Amino acid sequence: MDYELSYVLVSPYTVAKSRIGGVLSRLLTRVDLELVGAQIFLADNQFAKEYAAILSGQVDPLNTSASSLLSDYVLRNIAPSGKREHRTLLLLFRGPHACKKLSDFCGALYAENRGIESLTGETIRDTYADLIVDRETGKVTYFEPAVLTPRNHVNALKTLRLLESWLPGRPNIVENVTYDNPESIERTLVIIKPENWNFASSRPGTIIDIFARTGLRIVGMKVHRMSVAEALEFYAPVKEALVERLSSPIGKQAKELLQGEFGIHLSEKAEKKLIESFGHEYADDQFEQIIQFMAGTRISECPLEKMEQPGAIKVMILVYEGEDAVKKIRDVLGPTDPLKAPVGTVRREFGSNIMVNSAHASATLENARREMNVISVHQNACSEIIHSYLTLHDSYA
């Protein structure tokens, strides 16, 4: 095989501190690998024990204590604390030499207490991890690795096989917090749009960082390729709005252009026909462009048998949870037109026009429920990706 599938686990502490965006930005821009999957999960004791056992056998010749440090960390921090499970983020990357590239960039662990000036911030662990050692006793007093990734392909396969058997059926929307006022808690949907994935860019991570200002919790995440059928259902309300908003002015503009070009006066009846024909067709074409932008294919060019197949374009789905989640996310997102968006909002920073405006967020709680249902937020392809890769790998072995 000319590529590998490997993973990065973003630790519960890093997730809770809203550092997902920073970690993702660095991975997307510094490692020439494709992000093919993302899932937030709640590890149980079974997973933690089996994963810790894998890590304990992952020996680093330059730091023989690293395996035990990581193994103990998993048992203490990724495993449930009492009855409380913790959010861990799984990121799947695919490409040549994926394991080595991720291991090198996530960074090494060091048994000694290095001076501050020796840290460069080049790796993820340089920036986000902590390892404090008592100078007198030599014992580790605090350890937070920020991310976990295998050192080689052999160890990657062990964890991928564990995930293959453990991950299926796990909820894609996690619930691990009991709120004092559950009636005021909302869930809302965010889609990081296709233009952010056209080339290696920090934009997806930076967008997540901006949304982190809301103080809301990410409880669901996945990499998704919207089918034409999904896009049609998702944007169905937009089609009606486009016809209502565009048909009349475009029809009237067509009338004025024809009158000027041919030097004739067109009647109200002719204007009405232009609105009903050219105006409606213009609105329909705008809708087709939206579908093509989100799914990669125009409706008119998609065979019926391919309507429900995953599209050619990648997006990232995020589900946020908290008080007034819909409003908080919309405020940080900014209005549809980036030119009208306030400074500091996602669309002002990254949007280009009304369609290419960096991200989508549900406008109301009702819309959030409908949209999450359309794109099946409760389903995640990570376990299928892992299974397919292992099946292919074993066929080569």
Secondary structure, DSSP 8 states (H G I E B T S, - for coil): ---EEEEEEE-HHHHHTT-HHHHHHHHHHHS--EEEEEEEEE--HHHHHHHHHHHHT--BTTBTTHHHHHHHHIIIIIS-BTTB--EEEEEEEEETTHHHHHHHHH----SS---GGG--S-SHHHHH-EEEE-TTT--EEEEE-SEE--SSHHHHHHHHHHHHHHSTT--SS------SSGGGEEEEEEEE-GGGGSSS-SHHHHHHHHHGGG--EEEEEEEE---HHHHHHHTHHHHHHHHHHHHHHHHHHHHHHHHHHHT----HHHHHHHIIIIIHHHHHHHHHHHHHHHHSS-GGGS-GGGTTS--SS-EEEEEEEEETHHHHHHHHH--SSGGGS-TTSHHHHH--SSSS-SEEE-SSHHHHHHHHHHTTTT--SHHHHHHHHHHHHHHH-
